[in-house]
Amino acid sequence: MTDLWRLPATDLAVRIRTKQISATEAAKDALIRLDAVNPRINAVVDHRPEDVLAQAAAVDAALARGEDPGPLAGVPVTIKVNADQAGYATTNGLRLQQDLMATVDNPVVANLRRAGAVLLGRTNTPAFSLRWFTRNSLHGHTKNPRDPSITPGGSSGGAAAAVAAGIGAIGHGTDIGGSIRYPAYACGVHGLRPTLGRIPAWNPSGAERHVGGQVMAVSGPIARTIADVGLAFAAMAARDIRDPWWAGVPLEGPPMPKRAALCIRPDGMEVQPAIEAALRDAAKRLEAAGWTIEEADTPPLREPAALQAMLWLAESRRGLNAALHREADPDATFVFAQMEALCPAPDLNAFMDGLQKRAYFVRLWMEFFERFPIAITPVSGELPFRDQEDVESPEAFRRIMDAQLTQVGLPLMGLPGLAVTTGLVGRTPVGVQLLAGRYREDLLLQAGAVIEAAGVPAAPVDPA
């Protein structure tokens, strides 16, 4: 049986669980697809076929014993290189960490294993996982399979490119400033940034996350269908006490009115005509399904975005600059210089004031979601950027930062967001971002499924 790599995770898992096909067959087919297309896009930077086949054989053996292998039985899943996976290096795109071997799985990786997933390979990220583009001096340059002239996004660019090209049905990503949502958008797939504390995560190989990371960084899924996003999300969210932020909130909340705010220009951000057209199209799709749509502005995003950068860089500056100097990655050096120019170092009072103000903004947003359970916003103010555009000049970098307001502002509040692909402009993907209140990923998935049902770009694709 061939072309199993085309199947969504929901379909593939059912076929394996009912023994229509074996997990080993699915794994072999996934490896063939990886070998066929990965050299053109460099999405997966480390994989071991013998390990993949051993995992698949274990799933088949469990089924043969009459055991339940889990909801992701035999589904090939990729893991980002910034997450610990036992036996693999947690490089984070760095030559400095190419020998940082993990001996214990990150909780999100452990949860995927327990759910029966077959870990297919490790996906690329920019150095330090900081960019909306994916290139580093260790693993090289990841290309967008839909169009190599545009970015695959970042920092989970390898994960999104792999999913779009049919290398695994699900990709693990991380997001502190758009690193799940933006790559999904750029590659024409879907990506969920969950609520802070939803999915447990922690790297035993490294130091404790800095304060900014603890209150803003999350792991989440990237997939070609909304149903697959939901399946992976539920598997990833299983209990693991190693992450003190994990909260065992039910995955389904109480019913809410089908009412959404259409937010064309959140907090005054500029959007291209193609972005506005995509937003209005998504609103019409929901309206046709019985939703009430009202144009409205969001609560503040500009000040939350500034505080996000301040909290992140304030901690990073304590040790990251030395690592930057030693790594000497040209892209990372340029990007951090621009970030620091836009965000002067705070003193202790400013840092504390930022954490205090965070509560105020969370309150404003939660009040907003009482009126509008869903907000329809841009993923970006622009169509996916020309590849490597951010390092062309300081002016280009600042323009890109402005366009990414909804990516950077949201994490401060720990809120969930879902990037839903909706179409193509030529061969460039476009889509929308759905926002909801804390722990209401179920509402995002419900609305996302309605939008998806009205048409999305074909996937997977052969790399252009």
N, C-alpha and C positions, 0 to 999 in steps of 0.2 A: 504494500500500500504506500503510495507516494503523496506528496503535498499535504501531509498532516500539519505542517507548519502554517498552513493557511487558516486552520480552524481556530475559532475563538476558544479561550480557556474553558468557558462554561461547557461547550460542546465536547472538547477534547477530554475533559475530566469525566464526563458521563460515559463516553465511549470506552475509556480505560476502566472505569469502575464496573461497567457491565461486561467487560472482557470482549467487546467487539474488536478491540485492538489492544496491544500490550503497551505498557509504559516504555519498554525497550524499543519497540517499533517507533514510537513517537520520539524518543531520544535520538535514535539513529537518523531519523528524518530531519530533526532539528540540527544535528551536527552537519548533515549534508548541506542544508540551507546556509548555515554559518560559514562553512568552507567556500560556498559558491559566491556569496555576496559580501562577506565581511572585508575581504581585501580591498574592495572599492570604497568602503566608508569608514573602516577602522573604528567601529563602534565597540567591539569586544576586544579587549587587550590582553586577556589571560583566560584560557580555558584548557581543560584536560579531558579529552574524550573518555579515557578509561574511568575517570571519576564520575563523569556524567552517566556512563553506562552502568556503573556500579550502583548509583543512586536509583536508576530506573529498575534495575534487577531487584532491588530491595522492595520497591513498590509492587512489582509483579509477585514477589514471594509473599508479601503480606496478603495480597488478594487471593493467592493460591491457598493460604491458610484460613481463608474466610474472614480475615480482619478488614476493618475499615481503614484505608490508608490516608483518609482525610479529604477535604473538599477540593484540594488542588491535585488530586491523585495523578501523578505523572506529568503534570503540566510544566513545560520548560520555562524557567524564570531566570532573568539576569540580575546580578547584584552590582551595584555601583562600587568602584574601587575605594571609596572612602568609608566603607562599612566592613567591620571585622567578619571574615569568613574563615573558619578554622582551616589551617593549612595553606592559606594564601596571604600574600603581602597586602597590607592596607596602605597602598601607596599614596592615595589622595592626589595622584598626578605628579608626585614629587620624586626626584632622584634621591633626595634625602631620606625617603621612606621606602625605597625599593626593596629593602631587606627587613622591613618591619612585619614579621610574620605573626599572624593571628593564631593563637592556640585555642581560642574559645569564640563561638559565634556571637555576634551582636544579637540582642533580643529579637529584632525584626527578622534577621536571617534564621534564627532558631525557630521562630513562629512559622516561617515559610516551610522549613523542613518538616515541622510537625504536621503541617497541613498537607503534606504529600508532594510538595513541589520538587521538581528536579532542577538543581541549580546549574544552569547551562554555561555561564561564563561571567566574567567581570567586565563592567562597562567603563568607558573612559569619562574623564572629567577634566576641566582645566586645572592648572596648578592651584593648590589650596582650595579647590572647589569654589572659586570666586570669579565668575564671569557669566555672561549670557552667550558665550561662545566656547568651543571646546577644542583646545590645543594646549599641549604642554611639551616640555623638553624630554620627558621620559617616554611617554607612550605615543606621542605624535598628534596628528590632526584628525579629528572626526568630521566627516562630511555629512551633509543632509541628503538622505536617499532620494528625496523628491526633486532637489535642485542643488547641485554642489556649489552654486554661486551664493547661496544664502546660508546663514548660520543654522546649525541643527539645534541651536539653543544651548543653554548651560545653566547650572553646572551639570545637570543630568543629561547632557547632550548625547552621550553614548547610549544611555538607556532608551531615550526617545527614538534615536536613529535606529537602534536595533529592533525595537517594537515595530516601527513603521516599515522596516525592510523584512519583517517576518523572522527575525532571529529571536525566538522566544515569544510567547503570547503575552507576557507581563514583564515589565521592567521595574526594578526597585529604584527609587530616587530619593533625594533629600531636598529640603526647601527651607532656606532662611531669608531669601530675597527673590523668590520666583523660580528656583532651580528645578522644580517639578512642572509648574504651570507653564513657564515659558518654553522649555524644550518640547513639551507636548504640542503647544500652539505652533511652533516653528516647523515641526515634522508632520503636522496634520493628524494627530492622534489625541487622546484624552489624558488628562493628568489631574490627580487629586492631592491637594495639600490638606491633610486632616487638621483637626483642632489640636492645639498643643496638649500633650498628655494622652492622646488617643492611641497612638502606636508606640510601644516601648522601644527605646533605642539607647545604646551605650556601647562605646568601644573599649573593651577591657585592655586593648593594646596601648591605649593612650592615656593622657591625663584627663581629669574631669573636665567636662565642657565649661567654657567660661560663662559668666552670668548671661551675657547677651544670647549665647547659643542655647542656654538652658530655658530661656523664656521665649525663644522665637524659632528655633530649629526643629524640624520634624522630618520623619520619613513617610513615604507614601507611594502609591502605585501609578504607573503609566501603562495604558493598554489601548487596544484598537476599538474596543466597545465599552459602553458604559456598564453593561452587565459584568464584564471582566474586571473593570475598575472596582465595582462593588464586591465581587468575589474575592479579589486580592486584598482589598481593604479589610474585610471581615477576618481574613486569615492573619493578616499582619497585626491586627489590633488585639490579639489574645494576650492574656495576663502574663506579665513578667515583672517581678518585684525589683529587679536590678535597676529599673528606671524609676526613681522616686516621683517623677512627674506623671507616671501612668495613672489613669483614672478609669475605673471599671464602670463607665456609664453605658447603659444599653445602647445598642446600635440603632434602634428605632425609637424615635420620640413621639410625643402626642401629635395627633392630626393638627394641621394648620391650614388656614384659608389658602386657596390657590391664588395668591396675590403677589405680584412682583413689581419692583421698582425698576424702570428702565433708566439707567444712569449713563447718558451718552458721554458726558464730560465730567467725570468725578473730580470734585474740588477744583474745577476750572482747567483740567488738563486738556491739551490740544489733541485732537484725533484726526487722522486722515479720512477722507470721504469713504474709502473702502471699509474702514473700521466702523464708521457710523452705519453704513449699509448693512454690515453683518449684525450689528446690535439690533437694528430695527427688524431685520429678518428673523432673528431668534425670538424677539418679542412677539412677532406675528405667529410664529410656530406655536408658542405657548398659548396665545390668545385663541388660536383655532382649536386648541384642546380644552378650552373652558377656563383658562386663567384670566384674571383681571390684571391689566397692565396699566401702570401710571408712571409718567415721566417724573423723575425726582432727582435731586442731588443726594450724594452720599454724605455721611458725616465726614469730618476732616480726614485727609490722607497726607497732605503735604507735611504737616508737623510730625505725624507719626513716622513718615518716611525719614525725616531728618533725625528723629530720635532713634529709629532703627539703626541707622548708620552710625550714630554716635555711640550707642550701647555696644554695637558689634566691634567698631574700631577701637574704642577705649580699651577693651580687654586685649584685642589683637595686638595693639601697639606694644604691650608689655613684653612680648617675646617674638612676635611674628616678624618684625622688621629684621631681626638678626637672622631668622630663618630665610627671609626673602633674599638677604644679601648672600647667604651661603648657597641657596638654590640657584640664584642668578637666572631665573626664567624671564626672558625679555617681556613677555606678555604680562606676567604677574607683576613685575617691577613697575611697568607703566601704569597698569590698572590701579595698583595700590597708591601710587603717587597721585593719581587723579582723585581717588577717593579721599585721601588725606587732605588734598587741597580744598575739596568741597566740604570737609568736615574737620574743623580744627579740634585739637585735643582738648577734652573737657577737664576741669578740675573735679575734685571729689563732690563738691556741692552740685555741679551741673549733672554729674552722673546720677546722684541720688534724686535730683529734681526730675530727671528723665524717667526713672523708675516710678516715681510718684505720679507723674503725669500720665503714665501708661494706664493706670486705673481709671482715670477720668475718660480717656478715649475708649476704653473697653465699655464703660457705662453708656457713652453716647451711642456706640454701635449696637449694643444690645437693646437699647430703647428703639433704635431704628428698625431692628428686626422684629420687634413687636408689631410695628405697623406694616412692614413688608417682610414676610418670611424669606423671600429671595430677592437679591439684587442682581441685575444683569449689567455687567460692566465690561469695559475693554480688558483684554489680556495685556495689550500694549497699545499705545497711541499710534503705532505704525505697523505696517506689514513686517514680517520677519526681516531683520537687517541683512545687508550685504555681509558676507562672511568676513570676519576680522575687522569690521568697520570701526569697532570701539578703540582700537590701538592705532588708528590712522592719524589722529590729532586730538589734542585736548578739547577742541570745539566739538568734534564728533562724539567724544565720550560724554560731554555734558548734554548734548542733544539726546543721546540714547538714554541717559539717566532720567531726563525729563519724561521721555516716552514710556518709561517703566514705572511710573508712579504707583500703579495698582499692584505691581509686583513687590515693591519695597515697602509700601505703607502697611499692607495687611498683616505681616508677621508680628508687628509690635503688639497687636491685640490678641495674638494667638488664635485668630479666626480661621475657619476652613474656607477653601476656595477650589473650584473645579473649572479647569480649562476644557472647553468643549469645542472640538473642531467642527466647522459648519460648511466649509467649501473651499474653493480655490479661486484665486485671481490669477489667471494664466495657469502657471503651475506652482504658484506661491500659496501656501495654506493661509487661511484666515479662520477666526473663530471668536468665541466670547468667553468671558469668565463669569461664573455664577458664585455668589457669596451668600452665606447664611450665618446664623448665630452659632455660638459654641455648641459642639456635639450634635449639630444638625446636618451631618453629612448625608443622612437619609433624604432630606429635602433637596440637597444638591443633586443627588443621584436620580431622584424622581423627575426633577425638572430637566436634568441633562438627558434622560432617556426620551422625554418628549421632543426635545430639540433634535436629538440624534435621529429619531424615527422619521423626520421630515427630510433627511438626506445629509450625508457626510462624504468626504472624499474617500475614494476606494483605497482599501488597505488590506493586506500588505502590498508593497510596491517593489519592483525591481529597481535598484539604484540607477538614477539617471546618469 
